[in-house]
Amino acid sequence: MEESGSGPGCVHRRMLGNGYCARPVEMDCHFESICESCTFFVTTIEFRPTPERQGDDAAAKGQVAREQIFDGLLSRLDGEAS
């Protein structure tokens, strides 16, 4: 885990497969598999291949809601990159 700062509001940036968790330290999280729809989820263009593959996998399996999550992440990344 990367840590920035100390004390209240300190953020642990837990690396995920396609971004980081920026949830403040004092806010515990019991969810390990819904990160992409969490407001504390942060991703950057360097991770783009991963949500692209995840979206393709969701589309191939007919998982529309999951596909929409990754499409949204890709759109956000593309908007930030331009």
N, C-alpha and C positions, 0 to 999 in steps of 0.2 A: 504494500500500500504506500502510496506517496502521500505525504502530509504537507499541507501549506498552512503556516501560522500555528498558533497555539491558543488554548483557552476557548471560551464560548464562541461559537461560530466557526471553529476550526473545521476544515474540510479534509476528509480522507478521500483521495481519488483512487478508488479501487478499480483496477483495470479489468475491463470486461472483454469479451471476444471482439467487440465492434465499437468500443468507446470506453468511457469512464463513468463511474458513479460519483457524483459531486454532492451527495447527501451529507449535511453537517454531522459531525461526530456524535452529537447528543441525540440525534434522531436514529434510533435503531431501525433495521429493516429485516423483516422476516421473509421477504420474497426474493427468491434467487432466480426466477425465470420470467419475470415480467418487466425487466429493465427497460426495454425499448419503448414502452408506453409510460414510463415513470417521468415525472417532471424534472427529476434530478439527473436523468440520463444525458450525457454529453458525448458527442462523437465529432470526429473531424474527417477531412477528406482522405487522410491516410488509411482510414478504415473502410472506405467506400466498397472495395471488393467483397467484404464480408456481408453487409446487408444486401448487396446485389445478389449474391449467391443464396442468401436466406430467402429473399423475395422470390427468386426463381424456383427454389425448392417448395415454397408455399404455393405458388401458382401450379406447379406440377402435381401437387397433392390436392388441389382444389380448396385450399384453406384461404378463403377470400379475406377474412378479417386479418389474419396474419400477414397476408400479402399487402394489404393496405397499410399496415404498420411500417413495413419496410419500404414501400413506395413513398410514404410520407418522410421517412428518414432520408431517402435518396433525394427527394425534392428539396428538402431543407439543406442538405449538403451541397447540392448543385447551386442553390440560390446563394449560399455563403461563399462559394468558390468564384462566382461571377461578379 
